[in-house]
Amino acid sequence: MQRFLWTSTCRSLLLGAACATLLAAETRANDSVERFSPLLTLPGPKIINSAAAYPGGGYEADNILSGAGAGGQKREYASDSKGTGTFIDFDFGKPVPIAGFRHVDRRDPATVDSAELIFSDGPDFGHPIAKVEVDHANTPGGTTFAQFDPVTARYVRWQVTAIGPHSTVGGREIAFFQVAPPELSPERTTLEVAALPALMKEDDKLRLPLRVNIDYPYAESTEAVLELPGGKTKEITLHTGRQTVEDAVPAMKAETQAAVVLKVAGRPVAQGTVELGPVRRWVVYFLPHSHVDIGYTHVQTEVEQRQWGHLEQAIEIARKTADYPTGAKFKWNAEVLWAVDSYLKQATDEKREAFLDAVRRGQMHLDALYGNELSALCRPEELFWLVECGRRLRSQYGLTIDAAMISDVPGYTWGLVPVMAQSGVKYFSIGPNPGHRIGHTLAAWGDRPFYWVSPSGKEKVLCWMAGKGYAWFHGGLSGSISQVKPELFFDYLQGLADAGYPYDMVQLRYSIGGDNGPPDPDLPEFVKDWNAKYAYPKMAITTTGELLREFERRYGDQIPEVRGDFTPYWEDGAGSSSRETGMNRASAERLVQAEAIWAMRRPKSYPAEEFYAAWRNVVLYDEHTWGAHCSISQPDSDFTRSQWKIKQDFAVQGEKQSRELLRAATGVPSHEPDGTAPDGKGAVQVLNTCSWPRTDLVLLPGPCTKAGDRVTAPDGKAVPSQRLSTGQLAFVASDVPPFGAKRYTISAGEAPGSGSATAEGETVSGAGLSVALDEKTGAMARLSADGMEANLVDTKSGLGLNDYFYVAGRDPKDPKRNGPVAITVKERGPLVASLVAECDAPGCRKLTREVRIVDGLDRVDIINVVDKEQVRTKEGVHFGYAFSVPEGAVRMDVPWAVVRPEADQMPGACKNYFTVQRWIDVSNDDFGVTWAVIDAPMVEVGGITTDVVPNPFGPDDWI
């Protein structure tokens, strides 16, 4: 077995393509080298086996040999969290002499620390010929090169033996090399030279740093001389692979071109030119924060405790660095207010005052959102409760809270703009996930600040999305800023300049240790030392408000204005807990009703704290953390189950509190559930909490209607009513005034028999509407209305309305349908008529679909019950609606806006699916359909497009 070790110099480099020179155990004498043996790439082998790839279709092992995606974007191999179980077996087709190996790691925190190459004559690797241990770069995008004595073998296994912080390891590229006949001069050597975007301070002078990357593809090491601009020379030793040489030249006031020449034995073997000129006056601003996952990394209660500790630690670091130079003083951004809210409630008076003092000194910044919300799930009114805690803190303590952060989440509902603006929030720092199902988010808006204009055009908020997302310093850099090398920043700034970035201010989100990570006490010293060494780029530690206020002051007249919905990408996760999602949506609506009734009846006794607690639970259910980090791989572990119990409880408690508040608002005594008056009659008050008159169906439980089936309106006239098969009593309350009520009396006697609603066979009709169900599928085959000749079902498509589709796995190309249907009449009319279609269906034990028409109402009610099976693999349940509305325009209700797909969406918005609040409308100039979504907010347009294949982790395969 051969062992190869990193040189200490190369081990410390953390570049985009890290230096990866390896030294053989036996030192060779370079002064006698006269011939140079090239290492040439072997023709690509075949992959015959590998550890399972990360699901989704975009991370297969074959990518490590080819890897080119659409648009030339490099794809990667990533194992399905296999860690040191990650391997790839290669077959060269015949025995070949192998003398070198190169690996380029994933551009992801999941990095390889070490691996073993196993050589064999057989594909089972039962009798290895040789083994070579390789120490890897262990940095995102790092390049490792290993040279060793030639081994002749047909099969090679690359076996990971140690990993960095995450287990989805793999790589972007693997190549093998053979030794070619020796050459007299190493003229295959190449070099690249670049002037770094910096100015160094040296002896009261400014110098321009240069970086030279040399690729030396030879087996033997040799001495060389590098000739730099200005006549300076540097002696170096060339080793196999890539190495980097850095030096500096005097700063330039004008553009000039200079040459760099590499010589071996006095003879030029490679050269390059570099443009030297003035350097931009960059300022890089760090926004230190912990990404607040309410769960995921730890159980929610432990996360809360950790975040309290981070707040106290941040205050202490700020206190210790209060006398540091400007820019190096420590500051902390709370990111969201969830942990701040509970911290202030439990803190001692002394700690509370220390916290508030840090806020007033600008050392602790309070960001306005309560959590990192899946904002499109929020009901319109719920969004205001997302910033309610900030409003309370501002009022109670006299604080400035004019900026917000959001992290990890890709995409944000348009309604956030008026909510933030009307709540005093002018600035919005966005730090999305760097690549996990973010679609076009970063590609469209990374490092492109803009004013986001509200749907009304009356408000705007300055938004700035960090181009590196929120997690750039998580992975291999998780311990401290002291591990980060200057090249990381120089490469980033050069990339901005090359892309035409017009501003000299740069935002960097700074969070370490992964999600829920701590403050970094080394950051102030790093910034202080940096600013002592470099004149530019300068570095500064700052807060969200400070950064964006200064940015607006300097560049406000250059910032573009953008209108439209930034349709989010992660809200589809709510479908994994559909029951609780529907429950939470209903709780939000119930709280709005309760608030309206309190305002109508008893505004002075409004229970503010009880409403705050209820809305808090509703908001926390819609927060982006949807389970433990291992909820897919270990769904039944105690860790996963305990987190889900707390997440679920947000919805459960929100429902309980909303019902209690509604009951208290109406003044209904809980000890009289049957509503029977002393005279034997029953009475019910129908309240309208909307701002327009309402006519709608009222359903009363059986115990509340013991008095009888006859319902009398306030004018003494009987209204149509019907005792349903469920035991409920149904009647229609007509023209209930806005923010008003009508009282109806229930007594013995027969209900009026008038009404047009009927159900028979596969048809239900009434109120000028008619629906026919398909006897095979149970979907609606016809939907028509009086005065309209058209069938609103697109029968040519072969589909119906409320048609069931089940996708097993991620690929929707062949969805499964339900089994044979039994259609029965549930309600026969004359007020309420309905049909029920029951069947077996894939993914569930039983599927029940009820279609209901109520006389006097111009709508069709659809009630679907999915008795879901427990499925541990990826799946999707879809109900299709093939509307026939030629040239119809689609409009969707989102918080505080109406959005037309494409027309009212920002660039970068999700188009694979939409999150809808209360309705969708499909209409042309003559007719249309308004489709109300009650429990299920997720909608696809044109087909099943929720699952993005083959690669949901890059932008190429998203619409």
Buried (B, 14 or more C-beta within 10 A) or exposed (E): EBEBEBBEEBBEBBBBBBBBBBBBEEEEEEEEBEEBBBBBEBEEBEBEBBBBBBBBBBBBBBBBBEBEBEEEEBBBBBBBBBBBBBBBBBBBEEBBEBBBBBBBBBBBBBBBBBBBBBBBBEEEBEEBBBBBBBBBBBBBBBBBBBBBEBBBBBBBBBBBBBBBBBBBBBBBBBBBBBBBEBEEBBBBBBBBBBBBBBBBBEEEEBBBBBBBBBBBBBBBBBEBBBBBBEEEEBEBEBBBBBBBBEBBBEBBEEEEEBEBBBBBBEEEBBBBEBEBEEBBEBBBBBBBBBBBBBBBBBBBEEBBBBBBBBBBBBBBBBBEBEEBEEBBBBBBBBBBBBBBBBBBEEBEEEBBEBBBEBBEBBBBBBBBBBBBBBBBBBBBBBBBBBBBBBBBBBEEBEBEBBBBBBBBBBBBBBBBBBBBBEBBBBBBBBBBBBBBBBBBBBBBBBBBBBBBBBBEEEBBBBBBBBBBBBBBBBBBBBEBBEBBBBBBBBBBBBBBEEEEBEBBBBBBBBBBBBBBBBBBBBBBBBBBEBBEEBBBBBBBBBBBBBBBBBBBEEBEEEBEEBBBBBBBBBBBBBBEBBEBBBBBBBBBBBBBBBBBBBEBEEEEEEBEEBBBBBBBBBBBBBBBBBBBBBBBEEBEEEBBBBBBEBBBBBBBBBBBBBBBBBEBBBEEEEEEEEBBEEEEBBBBBBBBBEEEEBEBBBEBEEEBBEBBBBBBBEEEEBBBBBBBEEEBBBBBBBEBEEBBBBEBBBBEEEBBEEBBBBBEEBBBBBBBBBBBBBBBBBBBBBBBBEEEEEBBBBEEEEBBBBBBBBBBBBBBEEBEBBBEBEBEBBBBBBBBBBBBBBBEBBBBEEBBBBBBBBBBBEBBBBEBEBEBEEEEEBBBBBBBBBBBBEEBBBBBBBBBBBBBBEEBBBEBBBBBBBBBBBBBBBBEEEBBBEBBBBEBBBBBBEEBBBBBBBBBBBBBBBB
